[in-house]
Amino acid sequence: MSVLTYPEAIGVGLLQGVTELFPVSSLGHSILIPALIGGHWKTDLDMSAADSPYLSVLVALHFATALALVVYFWRDWVRVFQGFFSSVRERRIETVNQRLAWLLIVATVPVCIAGVALDKVFREHLGKPVPAALFLTLNGLVLWIAERLRRGGTGRRRAGDELPGAYEEDVHPDILSDRRIVKLRWGQAVMIGAAQILALLPGISRSGVTMSAGIFKGLRHEDAARFAFLLATPVIGGAAVLKLPELAGPQGHGILGQVAAGSVCAFVAGYVAVRFLTKYFETKTMTPFAIYCTVAGLGSLAYLSLS
């Protein structure tokens, strides 16, 4: 990557903040958009190029999006940490907060192991436009199948299907959602978390596959989205711990200002996106995103094959 300009950094930052949380794959778009634009965007933002810092830049933008999630869900994370420390202190897992904390922990383990083991392989061999377009198309099919199976009964609201009683009318919706989420079994939580491994493939959305797995296991759309966003935070944070130090070395020379500008944009875009999506999934489905990913993936494949 010869240079990272401010327009590129701001554009990729806004793109990252939105597509990380929408079920449409931020990594896939971060590879495809520069390739489709062409010119210096294609050469500057080429993840597969030798010694390119673009992946480290993307991790910085991911980290900014994770901060947006922390800010939006800060009350939830306070309850999660309280639940974790009280569980360790009392040596029990009984309350909603305690169980939610441990569900998040066990669901995060598979993707952490896979990320360390497979990240380099996936990045070097699949971090290119054509594979990204193929996986974006596949992502659309996964979202569509998840919705069809739910409607057909395979994953119909088995976790907390009952409506809240009158005594719960004054309880905050987030707490009600937590009560439904913690009815997941340990194995179900692990399978939902393990779905994030697929997001190592460029074009497969982390939030999309996690939500699809949650819906398949019986969660409502709003609960699946909430669980997916909570799960994404430690995974993105862990990746940042591993990759961000690279920007302090030669890879970050001359681009730290651009990275900072892009990170601010990613934070703002991510915060707006999560506010929108938490409301959206209270009444809507993933079908529009499934259509978009399929059309965008096939269209990108057609364009790239002709160019």
Secondary structure, DSSP 8 states (H G I E B T S, - for coil): -----HHHHHHHHHHHHHHTTTTT-HHHHHHHHHHHH-HHHHHHT-TTSTT--HHHHHHHHHHHHHHHHHHHTHHHHHHHHHHHHHHHHHT---SHHHHHHHHHHHHHHHHHHHHHHHHHHHHHHH-SHHHHHHHHHHHHHHHHHHHHHHHHTTTSS-SS-S---GGGTTS-HHHHHHHHHTTS-HHHHHHHHHGGGGGGSTTS-HHHHHHHHHHHTT--HHHHHHHHHHHHHHHHHHHHHHHGGGGGTGGGTTTHHHHHHHHHHHHHHHHHHHHHHHHHTTT--SHHHHHHHHHHHHHHHHHHHH-
